[in-house]
């Protein structure tokens, strides 16, 4: 449970002897921006995370920002988190590793919410939103980067708003700070509509953020979230969809995979052959991924947990490299990981003759993105199951380091399946899967089959994955 209180004068002015240096550094940056707000309202965790409490963020400060009307920046509330970085330096939350690298996870979250007319105090719901994102970071040990997106699938303020998802970007005002425990940057949450999230998935988050900056009511230069916004940027300016389409065509997608509800069956052998038969099936106990495969997939899939306990599909793009990628059609599974994803001696690569892939509807609707935005640009795309160790990686013929080959296009390491698709087959599949591009819900189950390729794909209701034994 949280409480709202103003910070004390001693905290606001910082007594270095009693005020932890990590906190002091972040407060210092806040005071630089808000010198007249020495005692901002603050949401604080009653029981701190390091004492067994549920909320990782010790504090969330809330400031009133007057904006800058000449620059088209409206008045808003500015929220700043304390706790993703190392505030104390005594190992109570984060391992202290020195001052040269990142402090804790290396960043704090911020959020800018439009101030409504007559509003005298900031709403506190953004604090719980930030706690939810922080819980994900602490539980998964995955960090956020500018350009990442978060599928939330619910109005951020639990209202009827269309703002149901998030993008992340650098805070336009807060500068990175150097603390005795390492460096801290500030990543701002930006609320977006479903259509804008989908555009970020199909193209890249940085591109959509730039479009949002150009539309006043969608955020403007400082990307201020307006929970009452009822139109997407594509409703406001239909020409923006053309810019997205052109970006997808020329650059492809930066999304390299998603956490998903998915399984795969090896149809090559009878199910009673426990050693080499169907390694993954609904209701069966899957083999475990090796430690090396787990780490390699983790590098490609930087975000592998659900958000907000919903059937979310978090991003897994490698945004650290920026959204401008070389236009080469040759990619590598090494390009987004610290180590090559290649077979190793302790895990035998199995070549499969025939496979059956099963996805829930949300995962299935991303198949056209996987094919058009990734494989046709010489890249790869991974589905990582949220229900177990299952992983399905689609690779194009230009991807290096894959254990699937043109001679053996279906290959597996335990529960990790790789599928190599030629450009000709990708084009054929895109035509056959065209109905998945529509925004209308498809009547399930749906089955797609390519007998000559010995490949079958089913799109199934969520209940099949949530209750596998029923």
C-alpha positions in Angstrom: 0.0 0.0 0.0 1.2 3.5 -0.9 0.7 6.8 0.8 0.9 10.3 -0.6 2.8 12.9 1.2 5.0 16.0 0.6 8.7 15.5 0.8 10.3 17.1 3.9 12.4 20.2 3.7 15.4 18.3 4.9 15.0 15.8 2.0 14.3 18.5 -0.5 17.4 20.5 0.3 19.5 17.3 0.8 21.6 16.7 3.9 24.3 14.6 2.4 25.2 13.0 5.8 21.7 11.4 6.2 20.4 11.5 2.7 21.6 8.6 0.5 23.8 9.8 -2.4 21.7 8.0 -5.1 18.5 9.7 -4.0 20.4 13.0 -3.6 21.6 12.9 -7.2 18.1 12.3 -8.7 16.6 15.0 -6.4 19.3 17.3 -7.6 18.2 16.9 -11.2 14.5 17.4 -10.2 15.4 20.6 -8.3 17.2 21.9 -11.3 14.0 21.7 -13.3 11.7 22.7 -10.4 13.5 25.1 -8.1 10.2 26.5 -6.8 8.8 23.1 -5.9 11.1 22.0 -3.1 8.4 19.9 -1.4 6.5 18.1 -4.2 3.8 15.6 -3.5 5.2 12.1 -3.4 3.8 8.6 -3.5 5.9 6.4 -1.2 5.9 2.7 -0.5 4.8 2.2 3.1 6.8 -1.1 3.3 9.9 -0.8 1.2 10.8 -3.4 -1.3 14.0 -4.2 0.5 11.9 -4.9 3.7 9.6 -7.4 1.9 7.1 -4.9 0.4 5.5 -5.5 -3.0 6.5 -2.2 -4.7 10.1 -1.8 -6.1 9.9 2.0 -6.3 10.6 3.6 -2.9 9.2 7.0 -4.1 7.5 8.7 -7.0 7.6 12.5 -7.0 4.9 14.5 -8.8 5.6 18.0 -10.1 3.5 20.6 -11.9 5.1 21.7 -15.2 3.8 24.9 -16.7 4.8 23.8 -20.2 5.8 26.3 -22.9 2.9 27.5 -25.0 5.0 29.3 -27.7 6.7 25.9 -28.3 3.3 24.1 -28.3 3.9 22.4 -25.0 0.9 22.3 -22.7 0.8 22.4 -18.9 1.1 18.9 -17.4 2.0 16.8 -14.4 5.5 15.3 -14.3 6.2 12.1 -12.4 9.7 10.8 -11.6 10.5 7.4 -10.0 13.1 6.5 -7.4 14.2 2.9 -7.1 15.2 1.3 -10.5 18.6 2.9 -9.9 20.8 2.2 -6.8 19.7 4.8 -4.3 21.7 3.5 -1.3 24.9 1.8 -2.5 24.8 -0.7 0.4 23.5 -3.8 -1.5 20.0 -3.6 0.1 18.3 -3.6 -3.3 21.0 -3.5 -6.1 24.4 -5.0 -6.1 27.0 -2.3 -5.9 29.4 -2.7 -8.7 31.2 0.7 -8.7 30.7 4.1 -10.2 31.8 3.3 -13.7 28.8 1.4 -15.0 25.0 1.8 -14.6 23.5 2.5 -11.2 21.2 -0.4 -10.5 19.3 -1.0 -13.8 20.7 2.3 -15.0 17.5 4.3 -15.4 14.4 5.7 -13.7 11.0 6.1 -15.2 9.2 9.4 -15.9 5.7 10.2 -17.1 4.0 13.4 -18.3 0.2 13.6 -18.0 -1.9 16.5 -19.3 -3.3 18.7 -16.5 -7.0 19.0 -16.8 -8.7 22.4 -16.3 -9.4 22.9 -12.6 -7.1 20.1 -11.5 -5.2 21.3 -8.4 -3.4 18.0 -7.5 -1.8 15.4 -9.7 -3.7 12.1 -10.1 -1.9 9.2 -8.4 -2.8 6.4 -10.7 0.4 6.9 -12.8 2.4 5.8 -9.6 0.8 2.4 -9.7 1.5 2.2 -13.5 5.1 2.9 -12.9 5.2 0.3 -10.0 3.8 -2.3 -12.4 6.6 -1.6 -15.0 9.2 -1.6 -12.2 8.0 -5.0 -10.9 8.4 -6.4 -14.4 12.0 -5.1 -14.6 12.9 -6.5 -11.2 11.3 -9.9 -11.8 12.7 -10.4 -15.3 16.0 -8.4 -14.9 15.3 -7.0 -18.4 15.8 -3.3 -18.9 14.0 -0.8 -21.1 15.4 1.3 -23.9 14.2 4.3 -25.8 11.9 3.1 -28.6 10.6 0.1 -26.7 6.9 -0.5 -26.5 4.7 -2.1 -23.9 1.4 -3.9 -24.7 -0.8 -3.2 -21.7 -4.3 -4.1 -23.2 -6.1 -1.9 -20.7 -6.7 1.9 -20.2 -3.7 3.1 -18.3 -6.0 4.8 -15.8 -8.6 2.0 -15.6 -11.1 4.3 -17.4 -12.7 3.9 -20.8 -9.8 5.6 -22.5 -8.3 4.5 -25.9 -4.8 5.0 -24.4 -4.1 1.4 -23.5 -0.4 0.8 -24.4 2.9 2.6 -23.9 6.1 3.6 -25.8 9.3 4.6 -24.0 11.6 7.5 -24.9 14.2 9.7 -23.4 12.7 12.4 -21.1 13.0 15.7 -23.0 14.1 17.7 -20.0 15.8 15.5 -17.5 19.5 15.0 -18.1 21.4 11.7 -17.2 23.1 12.0 -13.8 26.3 10.5 -12.5 26.0 9.1 -8.9 28.6 7.5 -6.7 26.9 4.2 -7.6 26.9 4.7 -11.4 25.0 6.5 -14.2 21.3 7.1 -14.3 19.2 8.1 -17.3 15.5 8.9 -17.4 13.1 7.1 -19.7 9.6 8.6 -20.2 6.4 6.6 -20.6 4.2 7.7 -23.5 0.6 6.5 -23.6 -0.6 5.4 -27.1 -3.6 3.8 -28.8 -3.8 0.3 -30.1 -3.3 1.4 -33.7 -0.2 3.3 -32.7 1.2 0.4 -30.8 0.6 -1.9 -33.9 2.4 0.6 -36.1 5.4 0.6 -33.7 5.4 -3.2 -33.8 5.2 -3.3 -37.6 7.8 -0.5 -38.1 9.7 0.8 -35.1 9.0 2.7 -31.9 11.3 5.6 -32.7 9.5 6.3 -35.9 6.1 6.4 -34.2 7.5 8.6 -31.4 8.6 11.1 -34.0 5.2 11.1 -35.6 3.6 11.7 -32.2 5.9 14.7 -31.5 4.4 16.4 -34.6 0.8 16.1 -33.5 -0.1 18.5 -30.7 -3.1 16.5 -29.2 -1.1 13.3 -29.5 1.7 14.5 -27.3 3.6 17.3 -29.0 7.3 17.9 -28.7 7.4 16.6 -25.1 5.1 13.6 -25.7 2.6 14.5 -23.0 -0.1 11.8 -22.6 -3.7 12.9 -22.8 -6.0 10.2 -21.5 -9.0 11.9 -23.0 -7.6 11.7 -26.5 -10.2 9.9 -28.7 -8.4 9.9 -32.0 -5.3 8.2 -33.2 -2.6 10.1 -35.1 -3.8 8.2 -38.2 -7.4 9.6 -37.7 -6.0 13.1 -37.2 -3.7 12.9 -40.2 -4.3 10.0 -42.6 -1.1 10.8 -44.5 0.9 9.5 -41.5 -0.2 6.0 -42.4 1.6 6.4 -45.7 4.8 7.3 -43.9 4.5 4.1 -41.7 3.8 1.9 -44.8 6.8 3.4 -46.6 9.0 2.8 -43.5 8.0 -0.8 -43.3 8.6 -1.3 -47.0 12.1 0.3 -47.0 13.3 -0.6 -43.5 11.3 -3.5 -42.3 10.5 -4.0 -38.6 12.8 -3.6 -35.6 10.7 -6.0 -33.6 12.7 -9.2 -33.3 10.2 -11.3 -31.3 7.5 -11.4 -28.7 6.5 -13.3 -25.6 3.5 -15.3 -26.7 1.0 -18.1 -26.2 2.4 -20.7 -28.6 3.4 -24.4 -28.8 4.8 -26.6 -31.6 4.4 -30.3 -32.4 6.9 -32.5 -34.3 4.7 -34.5 -36.6 7.6 -36.5 -38.0 7.5 -39.3 -35.4 4.8 -41.1 -33.5 4.1 -39.5 -30.1 5.0 -42.6 -28.1 8.7 -42.2 -29.1 9.7 -40.1 -26.1 13.3 -39.6 -27.1 12.9 -37.9 -30.4 9.2 -37.4 -31.0 6.9 -34.4 -30.4 9.1 -32.3 -28.1 6.3 -29.8 -27.4 2.6 -30.5 -27.2 -0.2 -29.0 -25.2 -0.6 -30.8 -22.0 2.7 -32.6 -22.2 5.8 -31.9 -20.1 8.3 -30.2 -22.4 12.0 -30.7 -22.3 14.0 -28.0 -20.7 16.1 -25.5 -22.6 19.8 -25.8 -22.0 21.4 -23.0 -20.0 23.2 -21.8 -23.1 20.1 -21.8 -25.3 18.2 -20.0 -22.6 20.8 -17.3 -22.3 21.1 -16.9 -26.1 17.3 -16.7 -26.5 17.2 -14.3 -23.6 19.6 -12.0 -25.4 17.4 -12.0 -28.5 14.3 -11.8 -26.4 15.2 -9.0 -24.1 11.7 -8.9 -22.6 10.2 -12.2 -21.8 7.4 -11.8 -19.2 3.8 -10.7 -19.3 3.0 -7.2 -18.2 0.2 -6.4 -15.8 -0.7 -10.1 -15.5 -2.6 -9.7 -18.8 -2.1 -11.7 -22.0 0.4 -9.1 -23.1 3.0 -9.2 -25.9 5.9 -7.2 -24.7 8.5 -5.9 -27.2 11.7 -7.8 -27.8 13.4 -5.4 -30.2 17.0 -4.4 -29.9 16.4 -0.7 -29.8 19.9 0.0 -28.4 21.1 0.1 -32.0 18.6 2.8 -33.0 15.9 2.6 -35.6 18.2 3.3 -38.5 19.6 -0.1 -39.6 21.8 -0.9 -42.5 19.8 -1.8 -45.5 21.6 -5.1 -45.9 19.4 -8.2 -46.4 21.9 -10.3 -44.5 21.3 -10.6 -40.8 22.6 -12.8 -38.1 21.3 -14.3 -35.0 24.5 -12.9 -33.5 23.5 -9.4 -34.4 21.2 -9.0 -31.4 23.0 -11.1 -28.9 26.4 -11.2 -27.2 27.0 -14.7 -28.5 26.3 -16.6 -31.7 23.2 -18.8 -31.5 24.8 -22.0 -32.8 24.5 -25.7 -32.0 26.8 -26.9 -29.2 28.0 -30.3 -28.2 25.7 -31.0 -25.3 22.5 -30.5 -27.3 21.8 -32.6 -30.4 20.2 -30.7 -33.2 17.2 -32.7 -34.5 16.1 -32.3 -38.1 12.3 -32.5 -38.4 10.3 -33.5 -41.4 7.0 -32.0 -40.6 5.8 -29.4 -37.9 2.6 -28.0 -36.6 2.7 -24.5 -35.0 -0.1 -23.3 -32.7 -0.6 -19.7 -31.7 -3.3 -17.8 -29.9 -5.1 -15.0 -31.8 -2.8 -12.2 -30.7 0.3 -14.1 -31.6 -1.2 -15.2 -34.8 -2.0 -11.7 -36.0 1.8 -10.9 -35.8 2.6 -13.6 -38.4 2.3 -11.2 -41.3 4.6 -8.8 -39.4 7.1 -11.6 -38.8 7.1 -12.5 -42.5 6.8 -9.1 -44.2 8.7 -6.9 -41.7 11.4 -9.3 -40.7 12.0 -12.3 -43.1 11.6 -10.4 -46.3 14.3 -8.0 -45.0 16.7 -10.9 -44.3 16.1 -11.0 -40.5 14.7 -13.4 -37.9 11.7 -13.4 -35.5 11.2 -15.4 -32.3 8.0 -16.3 -30.4 8.9 -17.3 -26.8 6.2 -19.0 -24.8 5.0 -17.3 -21.7 3.9 -20.7 -20.4 7.1 -22.6 -20.5 10.4 -23.0 -22.4 8.9 -23.3 -25.8 10.5 -21.0 -28.4 9.8 -20.7 -32.2 12.3 -18.8 -34.3 11.6 -18.0 -38.0 14.8 -17.3 -40.0 15.4 -16.2 -43.6 18.0 -17.7 -45.9 20.2 -14.7 -45.2 20.5 -15.3 -41.5 23.8 -16.5 -40.2 24.3 -18.7 -37.2 21.0 -20.6 -37.5 20.8 -24.4 -37.0 17.9 -24.7 -39.5 19.2 -24.9 -43.1 17.7 -24.9 -46.6 18.3 -28.6 -46.7 16.7 -29.2 -43.3 14.4 -26.1 -42.8 12.9 -27.5 -39.5 15.4 -28.1 -36.7 15.2 -28.2 -33.0 17.3 -27.9 -29.8 15.0 -29.4 -27.2 11.9 -27.2 -27.1 13.5 -24.5 -29.3 12.4 -24.8 -32.9 13.9 -23.0 -35.8 12.1 -22.7 -39.2 13.9 -21.5 -42.3 11.6 -20.0 -44.9 12.7 -19.1 -48.5 11.6 -15.8 -49.9 9.3 -17.5 -52.4 7.6 -19.5 -49.6 7.3 -16.3 -47.4 5.4 -14.6 -50.3 3.1 -17.6 -50.6 2.4 -17.6 -46.9 1.7 -13.9 -46.9 -1.0 -14.4 -49.5 -2.5 -17.3 -47.6 -2.5 -15.5 -44.2 -3.9 -12.3 -45.5 -7.0 -12.4 -43.3 -4.8 -12.1 -40.2 -4.0 -8.6 -41.3 -7.5 -7.4 -40.6 -8.3 -5.7 -37.3 -11.5 -7.6 -37.0 -11.4 -10.7 -34.7 -11.1 -13.9 -36.7 -13.5 -16.8 -35.9 -11.4 -19.4 -34.2 -10.0 -22.0 -34.6 -8.3 -21.2 -38.0 -6.0 -23.7 -39.7 -3.5 -23.0 -42.5 -1.6 -25.9 -44.2 1.1 -26.2 -46.8 1.3 -30.0 -47.5 4.1 -29.7 -50.0 6.2 -28.0 -47.3 4.9 -30.2 -44.5 4.0 -27.2 -42.4 0.7 -26.5 -40.6 -0.3 -23.5 -38.5 -3.3 -23.2 -36.2 -4.6 -20.1 -34.6 -6.5 -21.2 -31.4 -8.5 -19.6 -28.6 -6.7 -18.5 -25.5 -8.5 -21.1 -23.5 -6.5 -23.8 -25.2 -3.3 -22.4 -23.8 -4.7 -21.3 -20.5 -6.3 -24.7 -19.7 -4.2 -27.2 -21.7 -5.6 -30.3 -20.0 -9.2 -29.5 -20.7 
